Amino acid sequence: MLAAVPDASDAALRGAPSSRRDGEVLPAGFRFGVATAGFQIEGGFNGPRQPANNWVRWEGAGRVEPSGPAVDFWNRYEEHLDRAAAMGCDAFRLGVEWARVEPAQGQVDDGALEHYASILRACRERGLEPLVTLLHFTHPAWLGEDFWLSGDAPERYGSWVETALARLGPWCHTWVTLNEVNALALGSYLLGMFPPGRMLAFADMAEAFDHLLAAHVKGYEIIHRLQPDATVTTNNVSLSVYELDRMLIDVLVARREGVARDEVGAWIEERRSRWYGSLAPANHLERALRGTAASRWRRGQGFSSAIDAVWGSPHECTLDVVGIDYYDPVFASHARLPGRATAGGTAWRPASDLWDDRVVPGGLGEYSRANVVPGLDLWVVEQGLCNRVRRGRSFPRLDGWDRGRCLRETLGALVDALDAGVPMGAYYHWSLMDNYEWGSYEPRFGIHGIDRERGLEILDTDSMGSDAAGAYRRIIEGLRAGDRSVLVEPS
């Protein structure tokens, strides 16, 4: 008999946030932070005499806007961290870039590692608990764009984890092994968004999923061997299609749930049914996408490397918390008709632009409940709102949303989930500053805007002119004090 994962409403889960005393809104130890990624904020990649990552060919060929200085976090990190601390954050998510530390095979830059250690020390000096991502979509160019199709990718990634932990472990105990395994495989081999940019390469996508999950298991083992008290996770971007989201978590936790290795296929069938039963009804396009994903999984029955890694691990479970990134999770809703109105003009791609993605904060409760794993806290490792800035001109969102409203309604949904028994432990807003959004500076997610026309000036407002930092600060202060009224729009 296969073990079933209980719903968040089950009695076993209701006790998870019980450390809240009467009148408190948040459980003890709940953290508020902002999330960033190394390549997107540091600057100094892919130019002459600079470390090169797997985006270097695209930048050099003009396929994407050069990343250039990004927001110069590498040199101005203290100024940026001061902004995070001023909002009342007690956590800061950042990336450590493999390409910067090992720009050529076997050549480790000790100065880069020491600089990262300085950044982590600066976090702690400001009361910001660092959450370090060890791979956020990018890897050294010398590994090739198809690195994740290589059977030895998990071992090579493991070597990188050992290098990073040996130097940075004293300053960090909370780690993301790989950011958004699902988005990286999708973007690289199904949607053509990331190098190598192939589209509808289903077999390659499945192979990348397999090796990425195996690499997470490898990274988890190494981190806990070097740092037994560490907290380690990987974070999916929330997607409504089971094979592109919850299935990856289920593969990682199946062994702990009593599933034998040869029962994984049946476990996946059971979990798929439970997943869809926990989500809102799907439209015709969404049902077709779900059916296609399920049939391809049944035909391929892949993930052999990941399954071998899970059942071969010295750890029964290779997740310490469940990490989710939450934007618009409904896969079908990202398909749009060409020729539609968009912020600043007309859009011709058959997919939504980031600044046109739906804002559905209420769904955070639905997806956090669906992603519960008994006994593990759940962290929202990313969530944010995008607007568009083109050639220095800022365009409002067509739907009228701003960051203050997004923060209030999203954190309202998070509090509702806590009330319902979901063991939420942290929230990280994407992002502290406007940054490089994977090929362009037009999408802006920053609580603080960046004026790229005036020497990367940091704005007190966001790029739509709203006091997003003030809104976040008021919410953090209010919820810590037990005041739910901060979740209501000011009159």
DRENDO-1510 file (C-alpha; in Angstrom, 1 decimal, always signed):
<recs>
REC; n; res; u; v; w
REC; 1; MET; +0.0; +0.0; +0.0 .
REC; 2; LEU; +1.4; +3.4; -1.0 .
REC; 3; ALA; +1.7; +6.0; +1.7 .
REC; 4; ALA; -0.5; +9.1; +1.1 .
REC; 5; VAL; +0.6; +12.6; +1.8 .
REC; 6; PRO; -2.1; +14.2; +4.0 .
REC; 7; ASP; -3.8; +17.4; +3.1 .
REC; 8; ALA; -2.8; +20.6; +5.0 .
REC; 9; SER; -6.2; +20.4; +6.8 .
REC; 10; ASP; -5.2; +17.1; +8.5 .
REC; 11; ALA; -4.8; +17.2; +12.2 .
REC; 12; ALA; -1.2; +16.3; +12.0 .
REC; 13; LEU; -0.4; +19.6; +10.3 .
REC; 14; ARG; -2.5; +21.9; +12.4 .
REC; 15; GLY; +0.0; +21.8; +15.1 .
REC; 16; ALA; +2.9; +23.1; +12.9 .
REC; 17; PRO; +2.3; +26.8; +13.5 .
REC; 18; SER; +1.1; +26.4; +17.0 .
REC; 19; SER; +4.0; +28.3; +18.4 .
REC; 20; ARG; +2.0; +31.4; +17.7 .
REC; 21; ARG; +0.8; +32.8; +21.1 .
REC; 22; ASP; -2.6; +34.5; +21.5 .
REC; 23; GLY; -2.7; +37.7; +19.5 .
REC; 24; GLU; +0.3; +36.8; +17.3 .
REC; 25; VAL; -0.1; +36.6; +13.6 .
REC; 26; LEU; +3.2; +34.9; +12.8 .
REC; 27; PRO; +4.9; +31.8; +14.2 .
REC; 28; ALA; +8.1; +32.1; +16.1 .
REC; 29; GLY; +11.1; +32.6; +13.9 .
REC; 30; PHE; +9.1; +33.7; +10.8 .
REC; 31; ARG; +11.4; +35.6; +8.5 .
REC; 32; PHE; +10.8; +38.4; +6.0 .
REC; 33; GLY; +13.3; +39.0; +3.3 .
REC; 34; VAL; +14.1; +40.0; -0.2 .
REC; 35; ALA; +15.4; +37.7; -2.9 .
REC; 36; THR; +18.2; +38.4; -5.5 .
REC; 37; ALA; +20.4; +36.4; -7.9 .
REC; 38; GLY; +24.1; +36.9; -8.5 .
REC; 39; PHE; +24.1; +37.2; -12.3 .
REC; 40; GLN; +21.1; +39.5; -12.2 .
REC; 41; ILE; +22.6; +42.0; -9.7 .
REC; 42; GLU; +26.4; +41.7; -9.5 .
REC; 43; GLY; +27.5; +42.9; -12.9 .
REC; 44; GLY; +30.9; +42.1; -14.5 .
REC; 45; PHE; +30.1; +39.0; -16.5 .
REC; 46; ASN; +30.6; +38.1; -20.1 .
REC; 47; GLY; +32.7; +41.1; -21.1 .
REC; 48; PRO; +36.4; +41.3; -22.0 .
REC; 49; ARG; +38.6; +39.8; -19.3 .
REC; 50; GLN; +35.4; +39.0; -17.2 .
REC; 51; PRO; +34.2; +35.7; -16.0 .
REC; 52; ALA; +31.9; +34.1; -18.7 .
REC; 53; ASN; +28.8; +32.0; -18.0 .
REC; 54; ASN; +26.5; +30.1; -20.3 .
REC; 55; TRP; +24.9; +33.4; -21.5 .
REC; 56; VAL; +28.1; +34.7; -23.1 .
REC; 57; ARG; +27.3; +33.5; -26.6 .
REC; 58; TRP; +23.8; +35.0; -26.6 .
REC; 59; GLU; +25.2; +38.3; -25.2 .
REC; 60; GLY; +28.0; +38.4; -27.8 .
REC; 61; ALA; +25.7; +37.6; -30.7 .
REC; 62; GLY; +23.2; +40.4; -29.7 .
REC; 63; ARG; +20.4; +37.8; -29.1 .
REC; 64; VAL; +19.9; +39.4; -25.7 .
REC; 65; GLU; +20.8; +42.8; -24.1 .
REC; 66; PRO; +24.2; +42.6; -22.5 .
REC; 67; SER; +24.1; +42.2; -18.7 .
REC; 68; GLY; +26.9; +44.7; -18.3 .
REC; 69; PRO; +27.1; +46.2; -14.8 .
REC; 70; ALA; +23.7; +44.9; -13.7 .
REC; 71; VAL; +23.1; +47.0; -10.6 .
REC; 72; ASP; +26.7; +46.8; -9.5 .
REC; 73; PHE; +25.9; +44.8; -6.3 .
REC; 74; TRP; +29.4; +43.4; -6.4 .
REC; 75; ASN; +30.9; +46.8; -5.5 .
REC; 76; ARG; +27.9; +48.4; -3.8 .
REC; 77; TYR; +26.6; +45.6; -1.7 .
REC; 78; GLU; +26.7; +47.5; +1.6 .
REC; 79; GLU; +24.5; +50.2; +0.2 .
REC; 80; HIS; +22.0; +47.6; -1.1 .
REC; 81; LEU; +22.0; +45.6; +2.1 .
REC; 82; ASP; +21.3; +48.8; +4.1 .
REC; 83; ARG; +18.2; +49.2; +2.0 .
REC; 84; ALA; +17.0; +45.7; +2.9 .
REC; 85; ALA; +17.7; +46.2; +6.6 .
REC; 86; ALA; +15.9; +49.6; +6.5 .
REC; 87; MET; +12.7; +47.9; +5.5 .
REC; 88; GLY; +12.8; +45.7; +8.6 .
REC; 89; CYS; +13.9; +42.5; +6.7 .
REC; 90; ASP; +15.7; +39.9; +8.8 .
REC; 91; ALA; +16.7; +37.7; +5.8 .
REC; 92; PHE; +18.4; +38.2; +2.5 .
REC; 93; ARG; +18.6; +35.8; -0.4 .
REC; 94; LEU; +21.6; +36.1; -2.7 .
REC; 95; GLY; +23.5; +33.9; -5.2 .
REC; 96; VAL; +27.1; +32.8; -5.3 .
REC; 97; GLU; +28.1; +32.5; -9.0 .
REC; 98; TRP; +30.1; +29.4; -10.0 .
REC; 99; ALA; +31.4; +31.2; -13.1 .
REC; 100; ARG; +33.0; +34.0; -11.0 .
REC; 101; VAL; +34.6; +31.6; -8.5 .
REC; 102; GLU; +35.9; +29.1; -11.2 .
REC; 103; PRO; +36.2; +31.1; -14.4 .
REC; 104; ALA; +38.3; +28.4; -16.0 .
REC; 105; GLN; +38.2; +24.7; -15.2 .
REC; 106; GLY; +40.2; +24.0; -12.1 .
REC; 107; GLN; +41.2; +27.6; -11.5 .
REC; 108; VAL; +39.5; +28.8; -8.3 .
REC; 109; ASP; +39.5; +32.5; -7.6 .
REC; 110; ASP; +40.2; +32.8; -3.9 .
REC; 111; GLY; +39.6; +36.5; -4.0 .
REC; 112; ALA; +36.1; +36.1; -5.3 .
REC; 113; LEU; +35.3; +33.6; -2.5 .
REC; 114; GLU; +36.6; +36.0; +0.1 .
REC; 115; HIS; +34.5; +38.8; -1.4 .
REC; 116; TYR; +31.4; +36.6; -1.1 .
REC; 117; ALA; +32.4; +35.9; +2.5 .
REC; 118; SER; +32.6; +39.7; +3.0 .
REC; 119; ILE; +29.0; +40.0; +1.6 .
REC; 120; LEU; +27.8; +37.3; +4.0 .
REC; 121; ARG; +29.5; +39.0; +6.9 .
REC; 122; ALA; +27.9; +42.3; +5.9 .
REC; 123; CYS; +24.5; +40.6; +5.9 .
REC; 124; ARG; +25.0; +39.3; +9.4 .
REC; 125; GLU; +26.2; +42.6; +10.7 .
REC; 126; ARG; +22.8; +44.1; +9.6 .
REC; 127; GLY; +20.7; +41.3; +11.1 .
REC; 128; LEU; +20.0; +39.7; +7.7 .
REC; 129; GLU; +20.1; +35.9; +7.8 .
REC; 130; PRO; +21.7; +34.9; +4.4 .
REC; 131; LEU; +19.9; +32.4; +2.2 .
REC; 132; VAL; +22.5; +31.4; -0.4 .
REC; 133; THR; +21.6; +30.0; -3.8 .
REC; 134; LEU; +24.4; +27.9; -5.2 .
REC; 135; LEU; +23.2; +27.8; -8.7 .
REC; 136; HIS; +20.7; +30.3; -10.1 .
REC; 137; PHE; +20.2; +29.3; -13.8 .
REC; 138; THR; +23.9; +30.0; -14.7 .
REC; 139; HIS; +27.1; +28.0; -14.8 .
REC; 140; PRO; +30.6; +28.6; -16.2 .
REC; 141; ALA; +30.8; +28.9; -20.0 .
REC; 142; TRP; +33.5; +26.3; -20.1 .
REC; 143; LEU; +31.0; +23.6; -19.1 .
REC; 144; GLY; +29.0; +24.3; -22.3 .
REC; 145; GLU; +25.4; +25.4; -22.8 .
REC; 146; ASP; +24.1; +21.8; -22.7 .
REC; 147; PHE; +25.8; +21.0; -19.4 .
REC; 148; TRP; +22.7; +19.7; -17.8 .
REC; 149; LEU; +22.3; +17.0; -20.5 .
REC; 150; SER; +25.7; +15.5; -19.4 .
REC; 151; GLY; +25.5; +12.4; -17.2 .
REC; 152; ASP; +28.4; +13.7; -15.0 .
REC; 153; ALA; +26.7; +17.1; -14.3 .
REC; 154; PRO; +25.6; +16.1; -10.8 .
REC; 155; GLU; +29.1; +15.1; -9.8 .
REC; 156; ARG; +30.6; +18.3; -11.3 .
REC; 157; TYR; +28.0; +20.3; -9.5 .
REC; 158; GLY; +28.9; +18.5; -6.3 .
REC; 159; SER; +32.5; +19.6; -6.7 .
REC; 160; TRP; +31.3; +23.2; -6.9 .
REC; 161; VAL; +29.2; +22.8; -3.8 .
REC; 162; GLU; +32.3; +21.5; -1.9 .
REC; 163; THR; +34.3; +24.5; -3.0 .
REC; 164; ALA; +31.7; +27.0; -2.0 .
REC; 165; LEU; +30.9; +25.4; +1.4 .
REC; 166; ALA; +34.5; +25.0; +2.4 .
REC; 167; ARG; +34.9; +28.8; +2.3 .
REC; 168; LEU; +31.5; +30.2; +2.9 .
REC; 169; GLY; +30.1; +27.7; +5.4 .
REC; 170; PRO; +31.1; +29.8; +8.5 .
REC; 171; TRP; +28.9; +32.6; +7.4 .
REC; 172; CYS; +25.8; +30.8; +6.1 .
REC; 173; HIS; +23.7; +27.8; +7.3 .
REC; 174; THR; +20.7; +28.1; +4.9 .
REC; 175; TRP; +21.1; +27.1; +1.3 .
REC; 176; VAL; +19.2; +26.7; -2.0 .
REC; 177; THR; +21.0; +24.1; -4.0 .
REC; 178; LEU; +19.5; +25.0; -7.4 .
REC; 179; ASN; +17.0; +27.7; -8.2 .
REC; 180; GLU; +13.8; +26.7; -10.0 .
REC; 181; VAL; +14.8; +23.3; -11.5 .
REC; 182; ASN; +11.5; +23.3; -13.3 .
REC; 183; ALA; +11.9; +26.8; -14.9 .
REC; 184; LEU; +15.5; +26.1; -15.9 .
REC; 185; ALA; +14.7; +22.9; -17.8 .
REC; 186; LEU; +11.5; +24.4; -19.3 .
REC; 187; GLY; +13.3; +27.6; -20.3 .
REC; 188; SER; +16.2; +25.8; -21.9 .
REC; 189; TYR; +14.5; +23.1; -23.8 .
REC; 190; LEU; +10.8; +23.7; -24.1 .
REC; 191; LEU; +10.3; +27.5; -24.4 .
REC; 192; GLY; +13.7; +28.6; -25.8 .
REC; 193; MET; +14.1; +31.3; -23.2 .
REC; 194; PHE; +17.5; +30.3; -21.8 .
REC; 195; PRO; +20.6; +29.0; -23.6 .
REC; 196; PRO; +20.8; +26.8; -25.6 .
REC; 197; GLY; +17.4; +28.0; -26.5 .
REC; 198; ARG; +15.8; +24.9; -28.0 .
REC; 199; MET; +12.0; +24.7; -28.2 .
REC; 200; LEU; +9.7; +21.7; -27.8 .
REC; 201; ALA; +12.8; +19.4; -27.1 .
REC; 202; PHE; +10.8; +17.2; -24.7 .
REC; 203; ALA; +13.4; +14.5; -24.4 .
REC; 204; ASP; +16.2; +17.0; -23.6 .
REC; 205; MET; +13.9; +18.7; -21.0 .
REC; 206; ALA; +13.2; +15.4; -19.3 .
REC; 207; GLU; +16.9; +14.6; -19.2 .
REC; 208; ALA; +17.8; +18.0; -17.8 .
REC; 209; PHE; +15.1; +17.5; -15.1 .
REC; 210; ASP; +16.6; +14.2; -14.2 .
REC; 211; HIS; +20.2; +15.5; -13.9 .
REC; 212; LEU; +19.1; +18.6; -12.0 .
REC; 213; LEU; +17.2; +16.6; -9.4 .
REC; 214; ALA; +20.1; +14.3; -9.0 .
REC; 215; ALA; +22.4; +17.3; -8.6 .
REC; 216; HIS; +20.1; +18.6; -5.8 .
REC; 217; VAL; +20.4; +15.3; -4.0 .
REC; 218; LYS; +24.2; +15.4; -4.4 .
REC; 219; GLY; +24.4; +19.0; -3.1 .
REC; 220; TYR; +22.2; +18.2; -0.1 .
REC; 221; GLU; +24.5; +15.3; +0.9 .
REC; 222; ILE; +27.6; +17.4; +0.6 .
REC; 223; ILE; +26.2; +20.4; +2.5 .
REC; 224; HIS; +25.0; +18.2; +5.4 .
REC; 225; ARG; +28.3; +16.3; +5.5 .
REC; 226; LEU; +30.1; +19.6; +5.9 .
REC; 227; GLN; +27.5; +21.4; +7.9 .
REC; 228; PRO; +25.1; +18.9; +9.7 .
REC; 229; ASP; +22.9; +21.7; +11.1 .
REC; 230; ALA; +22.3; +23.3; +7.7 .
REC; 231; THR; +18.9; +24.0; +6.3 .
REC; 232; VAL; +18.8; +23.0; +2.6 .
REC; 233; THR; +16.1; +23.3; +0.0 .
REC; 234; THR; +15.4; +23.7; -3.7 .
REC; 235; ASN; +12.5; +25.9; -4.9 .
REC; 236; ASN; +10.1; +25.2; -7.8 .
REC; 237; VAL; +8.3; +28.0; -9.5 .
REC; 238; SER; +4.6; +27.2; -8.9 .
REC; 239; LEU; +3.0; +25.7; -12.0 .
REC; 240; SER; -0.4; +24.0; -12.4 .
REC; 241; VAL; +0.9; +21.1; -14.4 .
REC; 242; TYR; +1.9; +18.3; -12.0 .
REC; 243; GLU; +4.9; +17.0; -14.0 .
REC; 244; LEU; +6.3; +20.5; -14.1 .
REC; 245; ASP; +6.0; +21.2; -10.4 .
REC; 246; ARG; +4.9; +18.9; -7.6 .
REC; 247; MET; +6.2; +15.8; -9.2 .
REC; 248; LEU; +9.7; +17.0; -8.6 .
REC; 249; ILE; +9.1; +17.3; -4.9 .
REC; 250; ASP; +7.3; +13.9; -4.8 .
REC; 251; VAL; +10.4; +12.2; -6.3 .
REC; 252; LEU; +12.5; +13.7; -3.6 .
REC; 253; VAL; +10.2; +12.8; -0.7 .
REC; 254; ALA; +8.8; +9.4; -1.9 .
REC; 255; ARG; +11.4; +7.3; -0.1 .
REC; 256; ARG; +10.6; +9.0; +3.2 .
REC; 257; GLU; +6.9; +8.4; +2.6 .
REC; 258; GLY; +7.5; +4.7; +2.5 .
REC; 259; VAL; +7.5; +4.2; -1.3 .
REC; 260; ALA; +9.7; +1.4; -2.6 .
REC; 261; ARG; +11.9; +2.3; -5.6 .
REC; 262; ASP; +9.9; +0.0; -7.9 .
REC; 263; GLU; +6.6; +1.7; -6.8 .
REC; 264; VAL; +7.6; +5.2; -7.9 .
REC; 265; GLY; +5.5; +5.0; -11.1 .
REC; 266; ALA; +2.3; +4.1; -9.1 .
REC; 267; TRP; +3.2; +6.8; -6.5 .
REC; 268; ILE; +3.4; +9.4; -9.2 .
REC; 269; GLU; -0.1; +8.4; -10.6 .
REC; 270; GLU; -1.6; +8.7; -7.1 .
REC; 271; ARG; +0.1; +12.0; -6.4 .
REC; 272; ARG; -1.0; +13.4; -9.8 .
REC; 273; SER; -4.6; +12.7; -9.0 .
REC; 274; ARG; -4.3; +14.3; -5.5 .
REC; 275; TRP; -2.5; +17.4; -6.9 .
REC; 276; TYR; -5.2; +18.1; -9.5 .
REC; 277; GLY; -7.9; +17.5; -6.9 .
REC; 278; SER; -6.4; +20.2; -4.7 .
REC; 279; LEU; -6.4; +22.9; -7.4 .
REC; 280; ALA; -9.2; +24.9; -9.0 .
REC; 281; PRO; -11.0; +23.4; -12.0 .
REC; 282; ALA; -9.0; +23.8; -15.3 .
REC; 283; ASN; -10.1; +25.2; -18.6 .
REC; 284; HIS; -9.9; +23.3; -21.9 .
REC; 285; LEU; -6.4; +24.4; -22.8 .
REC; 286; GLU; -5.1; +23.7; -19.3 .
REC; 287; ARG; -6.7; +20.2; -19.3 .
REC; 288; ALA; -5.0; +19.5; -22.7 .
REC; 289; LEU; -1.6; +20.6; -21.4 .
REC; 290; ARG; -2.0; +18.4; -18.3 .
REC; 291; GLY; -3.0; +15.4; -20.4 .
REC; 292; THR; +0.0; +15.9; -22.7 .
REC; 293; ALA; +2.4; +16.1; -19.8 .
REC; 294; ALA; +1.0; +13.0; -18.1 .
REC; 295; SER; +1.1; +10.9; -21.3 .
REC; 296; ARG; +4.7; +11.9; -22.0 .
REC; 297; TRP; +5.7; +11.0; -18.5 .
REC; 298; ARG; +4.0; +7.6; -18.8 .
REC; 299; ARG; +5.7; +6.9; -22.1 .
REC; 300; GLY; +9.1; +8.0; -20.9 .
REC; 301; GLN; +9.1; +7.0; -17.2 .
REC; 302; GLY; +12.3; +8.9; -16.7 .
REC; 303; PHE; +14.2; +10.4; -13.8 .
REC; 304; SER; +16.4; +7.3; -13.4 .
REC; 305; SER; +19.4; +9.3; -12.2 .
REC; 306; ALA; +17.3; +11.2; -9.7 .
REC; 307; ILE; +15.6; +8.1; -8.4 .
REC; 308; ASP; +18.9; +6.3; -8.1 .
REC; 309; ALA; +20.2; +9.3; -6.2 .
REC; 310; VAL; +17.2; +9.5; -3.8 .
REC; 311; TRP; +17.3; +5.8; -2.9 .
REC; 312; GLY; +21.1; +5.7; -2.8 .
REC; 313; SER; +21.4; +8.7; -0.5 .
REC; 314; PRO; +22.4; +8.3; +3.2 .
REC; 315; HIS; +19.5; +10.7; +3.9 .
REC; 316; GLU; +15.9; +9.4; +3.8 .
REC; 317; CYS; +14.7; +12.8; +2.8 .
REC; 318; THR; +16.7; +15.4; +0.9 .
REC; 319; LEU; +14.6; +18.4; +1.6 .
REC; 320; ASP; +14.7; +20.3; +4.9 .
REC; 321; VAL; +12.0; +22.8; +3.9 .
REC; 322; VAL; +9.7; +23.1; +0.9 .
REC; 323; GLY; +10.6; +26.2; -1.2 .
REC; 324; ILE; +8.1; +27.6; -3.6 .
REC; 325; ASP; +8.2; +30.7; -5.9 .
REC; 326; TYR; +4.8; +32.1; -6.5 .
REC; 327; TYR; +3.7; +34.2; -9.5 .
REC; 328; ASP; +0.8; +33.3; -11.8 .
REC; 329; PRO; +0.8; +29.5; -11.5 .
REC; 330; VAL; -1.7; +28.5; -14.2 .
REC; 331; PHE; +0.3; +27.3; -17.1 .
REC; 332; ALA; -2.3; +27.9; -19.8 .
REC; 333; SER; -2.8; +31.6; -18.7 .
REC; 334; HIS; +0.6; +32.5; -20.1 .
REC; 335; ALA; -0.6; +31.8; -23.6 .
REC; 336; ARG; -1.9; +35.0; -25.2 .
REC; 337; LEU; -3.1; +36.1; -28.6 .
REC; 338; PRO; -0.6; +38.1; -30.8 .
REC; 339; GLY; -1.4; +41.7; -31.5 .
REC; 340; ARG; -2.8; +42.4; -28.0 .
REC; 341; ALA; -2.3; +45.7; -26.1 .
REC; 342; THR; +0.5; +45.7; -23.6 .
REC; 343; ALA; +2.2; +48.2; -21.4 .
REC; 344; GLY; +3.9; +50.6; -23.8 .
REC; 345; GLY; +2.6; +49.3; -27.1 .
REC; 346; THR; +1.4; +46.1; -28.9 .
REC; 347; ALA; +2.7; +42.6; -28.1 .
REC; 348; TRP; +3.1; +40.0; -30.9 .
REC; 349; ARG; +4.5; +37.0; -29.0 .
REC; 350; PRO; +2.0; +34.2; -28.3 .
REC; 351; ALA; +3.0; +34.3; -24.6 .
REC; 352; SER; +2.4; +36.9; -22.0 .
REC; 353; ASP; +5.1; +39.5; -21.2 .
REC; 354; LEU; +6.2; +39.5; -17.5 .
REC; 355; TRP; +4.5; +42.9; -16.9 .
REC; 356; ASP; +1.2; +41.4; -18.2 .
REC; 357; ASP; +1.2; +38.3; -16.1 .
REC; 358; ARG; -1.9; +38.0; -14.0 .
REC; 359; VAL; -1.7; +38.9; -10.3 .
REC; 360; VAL; -3.5; +36.2; -8.3 .
REC; 361; PRO; -2.4; +36.6; -4.7 .
REC; 362; GLY; -5.3; +34.4; -3.4 .
REC; 363; GLY; -3.8; +31.5; -5.2 .
REC; 364; LEU; -0.8; +31.5; -2.8 .
REC; 365; GLY; -3.0; +29.7; -0.2 .
REC; 366; GLU; -4.1; +27.1; -2.8 .
REC; 367; TYR; -0.6; +26.4; -3.9 .
REC; 368; SER; +1.0; +26.4; -0.5 .
REC; 369; ARG; -1.6; +23.9; +0.7 .
REC; 370; ALA; -1.0; +21.7; -2.4 .
REC; 371; ASN; +2.8; +21.8; -1.7 .
REC; 372; VAL; +2.7; +20.8; +1.9 .
REC; 373; VAL; +5.0; +17.9; +2.9 .
REC; 374; PRO; +4.2; +16.6; +6.4 .
REC; 375; GLY; +6.8; +17.6; +8.9 .
REC; 376; LEU; +8.5; +20.3; +6.8 .
REC; 377; ASP; +8.0; +24.1; +6.9 .
REC; 378; LEU; +7.2; +25.8; +3.6 .
REC; 379; TRP; +8.9; +29.0; +2.6 .
REC; 380; VAL; +7.9; +31.4; -0.1 .
REC; 381; VAL; +11.4; +31.9; -1.6 .
REC; 382; GLU; +10.2; +34.3; -4.3 .
REC; 383; GLN; +7.1; +36.4; -5.1 .
REC; 384; GLY; +6.8; +39.7; -6.8 .
REC; 385; LEU; +5.2; +42.0; -9.4 .
REC; 386; CYS; +6.6; +43.2; -12.7 .
REC; 387; ASN; +6.2; +46.5; -14.6 .
REC; 388; ARG; +7.9; +47.8; -17.7 .
REC; 389; VAL; +10.5; +50.5; -18.2 .
REC; 390; ARG; +11.6; +51.1; -21.8 .
REC; 391; ARG; +14.4; +53.6; -22.7 .
REC; 392; GLY; +13.9; +55.3; -19.4 .
REC; 393; ARG; +10.2; +55.6; -19.6 .
REC; 394; SER; +8.1; +53.8; -17.0 .
REC; 395; PHE; +4.7; +52.3; -18.0 .
REC; 396; PRO; +2.0; +51.5; -15.5 .
REC; 397; ARG; +0.5; +48.0; -15.5 .
REC; 398; LEU; -2.6; +47.7; -17.7 .
REC; 399; ASP; -4.4; +46.0; -14.8 .
REC; 400; GLY; -3.7; +48.9; -12.4 .
REC; 401; TRP; -1.8; +46.8; -9.8 .
REC; 402; ASP; +1.0; +48.4; -7.8 .
REC; 403; ARG; +3.5; +46.8; -5.4 .
REC; 404; GLY; +1.8; +48.0; -2.2 .
REC; 405; ARG; -1.4; +46.3; -3.1 .
REC; 406; CYS; +0.4; +43.2; -4.3 .
REC; 407; LEU; +2.3; +43.0; -1.0 .
REC; 408; ARG; -0.8; +43.5; +1.1 .
REC; 409; GLU; -2.9; +40.9; -0.7 .
REC; 410; THR; -0.1; +38.3; -1.1 .
REC; 411; LEU; +0.8; +38.5; +2.6 .
REC; 412; GLY; -2.8; +38.5; +3.5 .
REC; 413; ALA; -3.1; +35.2; +1.6 .
REC; 414; LEU; +0.0; +33.9; +3.5 .
REC; 415; VAL; -1.6; +34.8; +6.8 .
REC; 416; ASP; -4.8; +33.0; +5.8 .
REC; 417; ALA; -2.7; +30.0; +5.0 .
REC; 418; LEU; -1.1; +30.1; +8.4 .
REC; 419; ASP; -4.5; +30.3; +10.0 .
REC; 420; ALA; -5.5; +27.2; +8.0 .
REC; 421; GLY; -2.6; +25.2; +9.3 .
REC; 422; VAL; +0.0; +25.5; +6.6 .
REC; 423; PRO; +3.4; +25.7; +8.3 .
REC; 424; MET; +4.8; +28.8; +6.6 .
REC; 425; GLY; +8.2; +29.9; +7.8 .
REC; 426; ALA; +9.5; +32.7; +5.5 .
REC; 427; TYR; +8.6; +35.1; +2.8 .
REC; 428; TYR; +11.1; +36.6; +0.3 .
REC; 429; HIS; +10.0; +39.3; -2.0 .
REC; 430; TRP; +11.4; +39.4; -5.5 .
REC; 431; SER; +13.3; +41.7; -5.7 .
REC; 432; LEU; +15.2; +44.3; -3.7 .
REC; 433; MET; +16.2; +46.3; -6.9 .
REC; 434; ASP; +15.3; +46.4; -10.5 .
REC; 435; ASN; +17.8; +44.0; -12.1 .
REC; 436; TYR; +18.7; +42.0; -15.2 .
REC; 437; GLU; +15.7; +39.8; -16.1 .
REC; 438; TRP; +17.3; +37.2; -18.3 .
REC; 439; GLY; +18.1; +39.1; -21.5 .
REC; 440; SER; +16.5; +42.5; -20.8 .
REC; 441; TYR; +16.3; +45.4; -18.4 .
REC; 442; GLU; +12.8; +46.3; -19.4 .
REC; 443; PRO; +11.0; +44.0; -16.9 .
REC; 444; ARG; +11.3; +45.7; -13.5 .
REC; 445; PHE; +10.6; +43.8; -10.2 .
REC; 446; GLY; +12.4; +46.1; -7.7 .
REC; 447; ILE; +11.0; +47.4; -4.5 .
REC; 448; HIS; +13.6; +50.1; -5.3 .
REC; 449; GLY; +13.8; +51.3; -8.8 .
REC; 450; ILE; +17.1; +51.8; -10.6 .
REC; 451; ASP; +17.6; +54.8; -12.9 .
REC; 452; ARG; +19.8; +53.2; -15.6 .
REC; 453; GLU; +20.0; +56.5; -17.4 .
REC; 454; ARG; +21.7; +58.3; -14.5 .
REC; 455; GLY; +24.5; +56.0; -13.4 .
REC; 456; LEU; +22.5; +53.2; -11.7 .
REC; 457; GLU; +21.0; +55.6; -9.2 .
REC; 458; ILE; +18.9; +53.8; -6.5 .
REC; 459; LEU; +15.5; +55.4; -6.2 .
REC; 460; ASP; +13.6; +55.7; -2.9 .
REC; 461; THR; +10.5; +54.6; -4.8 .
REC; 462; ASP; +10.0; +51.7; -7.2 .
REC; 463; SER; +10.1; +52.4; -10.9 .
REC; 464; MET; +6.3; +53.2; -11.0 .
REC; 465; GLY; +6.8; +55.9; -8.4 .
REC; 466; SER; +5.3; +54.0; -5.5 .
REC; 467; ASP; +6.7; +53.8; -2.0 .
REC; 468; ALA; +7.0; +50.1; -2.1 .
REC; 469; ALA; +9.7; +50.0; +0.5 .
REC; 470; GLY; +7.5; +51.9; +2.9 .
REC; 471; ALA; +4.6; +49.6; +2.2 .
REC; 472; TYR; +6.7; +46.5; +2.9 .
REC; 473; ARG; +8.2; +48.0; +6.1 .
REC; 474; ARG; +4.7; +48.8; +7.5 .
REC; 475; ILE; +3.4; +45.3; +6.8 .
REC; 476; ILE; +6.5; +43.7; +8.4 .
REC; 477; GLU; +6.2; +45.9; +11.5 .
REC; 478; GLY; +2.5; +45.4; +11.8 .
REC; 479; LEU; +2.4; +41.6; +11.4 .
REC; 480; ARG; +5.2; +41.2; +13.9 .
REC; 481; ALA; +3.2; +43.3; +16.3 .
REC; 482; GLY; +0.1; +41.2; +15.6 .
REC; 483; ASP; -1.7; +43.9; +13.7 .
REC; 484; ARG; -3.6; +42.5; +10.8 .
REC; 485; SER; -5.0; +45.9; +9.8 .
REC; 486; VAL; -1.7; +46.6; +7.8 .
REC; 487; LEU; -3.1; +44.1; +5.2 .
REC; 488; VAL; -6.0; +46.4; +4.4 .
REC; 489; GLU; -5.6; +49.2; +1.8 .
REC; 490; PRO; -5.1; +52.6; +3.5 .
REC; 491; SER; -8.0; +54.9; +3.2 .
</recs>
